[in-house]
Amino acid sequence: MAAIPADAWQGARFRGRPGTVARSGLAAPVLDHQGRPPDEAAAHLAQRRPNWQLSPDRFYAESAHREEYLSPGQKASVRAVSAARGGDAVICVLPTGSGKTDIILTRAMSSQSRQACLIVPTVALALDLERRIQEITGQRDTTFAYHGGLDDGRGRPNWPSGSARERSG
């Protein structure tokens, strides 16, 4: 701190001798927002994305129980995933809140075997997926999400009986 000239400290509104951490007045000019909060634009109540309200095709309406697509990207992705054959890879890059979960669920719910394994990064997302699947299937008492760290609400671990986790202790 001694290598910083005293006038630089004073220019940044530090008071006292160089090297002290006490500041006076407003923030440094580079941080001055002319009296407006720095997040004013982001916090403004204006709509941040268009409300597309795209009519669903019959497949999507029946498999996801939705009355509309959220975006053109979601519509294109649902169609691409639906047309994909075994071994195909489909990459859907869409922003938060654009319906990626429904893209996955339409494929999983339309599978003839009705079996799919979805691995998600958070317990909250696993529980949200479980809730959506319960809504779609009408099986509200069936457990679809298995995760660690929480119980099933009845004080039991949330793992199926005889699972690898249960066997390993």
C-alpha positions as CSV (number, residue, x, y, z in Angstrom):
1,M,0.0,0.0,0.0
2,A,2.9,2.3,0.6
3,A,3.7,2.1,-3.2
4,I,0.5,3.9,-4.0
5,P,1.0,7.7,-4.1
6,A,-0.8,9.8,-1.5
7,D,-2.7,11.8,-4.2
8,A,-4.2,8.5,-5.5
9,W,-5.5,7.7,-2.1
10,Q,-7.1,11.1,-1.7
11,G,-8.5,11.0,-5.3
12,A,-10.4,7.8,-4.3
13,R,-11.7,9.7,-1.2
14,F,-9.6,7.9,1.4
15,R,-8.8,10.0,4.4
16,G,-5.9,9.9,6.7
17,R,-2.5,8.7,5.8
18,P,-1.9,6.3,2.8
19,G,-2.7,2.7,3.5
20,T,-5.7,3.4,5.8
21,V,-9.0,1.9,4.9
22,A,-11.3,4.7,6.1
23,R,-13.2,6.4,3.3
24,S,-15.3,9.5,3.3
25,G,-18.1,10.7,1.1
26,L,-19.4,8.9,-2.0
27,A,-17.9,5.9,-3.7
28,A,-15.1,6.2,-6.1
29,P,-16.2,7.9,-9.4
30,V,-16.0,4.7,-11.3
31,L,-18.7,3.3,-9.0
32,D,-20.9,6.5,-8.9
33,H,-24.3,5.9,-10.5
34,Q,-25.4,9.5,-10.3
35,G,-27.8,8.8,-7.4
36,R,-29.6,5.8,-9.2
37,P,-29.3,2.3,-7.8
38,P,-26.9,0.2,-9.9
39,D,-29.5,-2.4,-10.6
40,E,-32.3,0.0,-11.5
41,A,-32.5,-1.2,-15.2
42,A,-32.5,-4.9,-14.2
43,A,-35.0,-4.4,-11.5
44,H,-37.4,-2.3,-13.7
45,L,-40.8,-3.9,-14.0
46,A,-40.7,-4.0,-17.8
47,Q,-41.3,-7.4,-19.5
48,R,-38.0,-9.1,-20.0
49,R,-39.0,-11.5,-22.7
50,P,-41.8,-11.8,-25.2
51,N,-45.0,-13.7,-24.2
52,W,-45.1,-16.0,-27.3
53,Q,-48.2,-18.0,-26.4
54,L,-47.6,-20.5,-29.3
55,S,-50.3,-23.0,-29.8
56,P,-49.1,-26.5,-29.0
57,D,-49.3,-29.5,-31.4
58,R,-51.5,-32.3,-30.2
59,F,-48.5,-34.4,-29.2
60,Y,-47.2,-31.7,-26.9
61,A,-50.6,-30.8,-25.4
62,E,-51.3,-34.4,-24.5
63,S,-47.8,-35.5,-23.3
64,A,-46.9,-32.3,-21.3
65,H,-50.5,-31.3,-20.4
66,R,-49.7,-27.8,-21.6
67,E,-51.9,-25.3,-23.5
68,E,-49.1,-23.5,-25.2
69,Y,-45.4,-23.5,-25.9
70,L,-43.3,-20.9,-24.0
71,S,-41.1,-20.0,-27.0
72,P,-40.2,-20.8,-30.6
73,G,-37.1,-22.5,-29.2
74,Q,-39.1,-24.8,-27.0
75,K,-41.4,-25.7,-29.9
76,A,-38.5,-26.5,-32.2
77,S,-36.7,-28.5,-29.4
78,V,-39.8,-30.6,-28.6
79,R,-40.2,-31.4,-32.2
80,A,-36.5,-32.3,-32.6
81,V,-36.5,-34.5,-29.5
82,S,-39.7,-36.2,-30.5
83,A,-38.3,-37.0,-34.0
84,A,-35.0,-38.3,-32.6
85,R,-34.2,-42.0,-32.9
86,G,-32.3,-44.2,-30.5
87,G,-28.7,-43.1,-30.4
88,D,-29.4,-39.6,-31.8
89,A,-28.1,-36.6,-29.7
90,V,-30.1,-33.4,-29.5
91,I,-28.7,-30.4,-27.8
92,C,-31.2,-27.7,-26.7
93,V,-29.7,-24.5,-25.5
94,L,-32.4,-22.2,-24.1
95,P,-32.6,-19.6,-21.4
96,T,-33.8,-20.1,-17.8
97,G,-37.6,-20.5,-17.7
98,S,-38.0,-21.3,-21.4
99,G,-39.4,-24.9,-20.9
100,K,-36.4,-27.2,-21.0
101,T,-37.9,-29.5,-18.4
102,D,-41.0,-30.0,-20.6
103,I,-38.7,-30.9,-23.5
104,I,-37.2,-33.7,-21.5
105,L,-40.5,-34.8,-20.1
106,T,-42.3,-35.0,-23.5
107,R,-39.7,-37.5,-24.6
108,A,-39.7,-39.5,-21.4
109,M,-43.5,-39.6,-21.1
110,S,-44.0,-40.7,-24.7
111,S,-41.5,-43.6,-24.5
112,Q,-43.0,-47.0,-25.2
113,S,-41.2,-48.5,-22.3
114,R,-42.3,-45.6,-20.0
115,Q,-38.9,-45.7,-18.4
116,A,-36.3,-42.9,-18.2
117,C,-33.5,-41.9,-15.9
118,L,-33.1,-38.1,-15.6
119,I,-30.1,-37.0,-13.5
120,V,-30.4,-33.4,-12.3
121,P,-28.0,-31.1,-10.4
122,T,-30.2,-30.2,-7.5
123,V,-32.7,-31.9,-5.1
124,A,-35.1,-29.0,-5.8
125,L,-35.1,-29.7,-9.5
126,A,-35.6,-33.5,-8.8
127,L,-38.6,-32.7,-6.6
128,D,-40.0,-30.2,-9.3
129,L,-39.7,-32.9,-11.9
130,E,-41.4,-35.4,-9.7
131,R,-44.3,-33.0,-9.1
132,R,-44.7,-32.4,-12.9
133,I,-44.7,-36.2,-13.6
134,Q,-47.2,-36.7,-10.8
135,E,-49.4,-34.1,-12.4
136,I,-49.1,-35.5,-15.9
137,T,-49.7,-39.1,-14.9
138,G,-52.2,-38.5,-12.1
139,Q,-50.1,-40.7,-9.8
140,R,-49.7,-38.3,-6.9
141,D,-48.8,-40.9,-4.3
142,T,-46.0,-42.5,-6.5
143,T,-42.4,-41.6,-5.8
144,F,-40.6,-40.7,-9.0
145,A,-37.6,-38.8,-7.5
146,Y,-34.8,-40.5,-5.5
147,H,-32.3,-38.3,-3.9
148,G,-29.9,-38.1,-0.9
149,G,-30.0,-35.7,2.0
150,L,-33.7,-35.5,2.6
151,D,-36.3,-37.9,3.8
152,D,-39.7,-38.7,2.2
153,G,-41.7,-36.6,4.8
154,R,-42.3,-39.7,6.9
155,G,-38.8,-39.9,8.4
156,R,-37.5,-42.5,6.0
157,P,-34.7,-42.1,3.5
158,N,-35.9,-41.3,0.0
159,W,-34.5,-44.4,-1.7
160,P,-36.3,-47.4,-3.0
161,S,-36.2,-50.6,-0.9
162,G,-33.2,-52.7,-1.7
163,S,-31.4,-49.8,-3.5
164,A,-27.6,-49.7,-3.9
165,R,-27.5,-46.9,-1.3
166,E,-29.4,-48.9,1.2
167,R,-27.2,-52.0,0.7
168,S,-24.0,-50.0,1.0
169,G,-25.0,-48.5,4.3
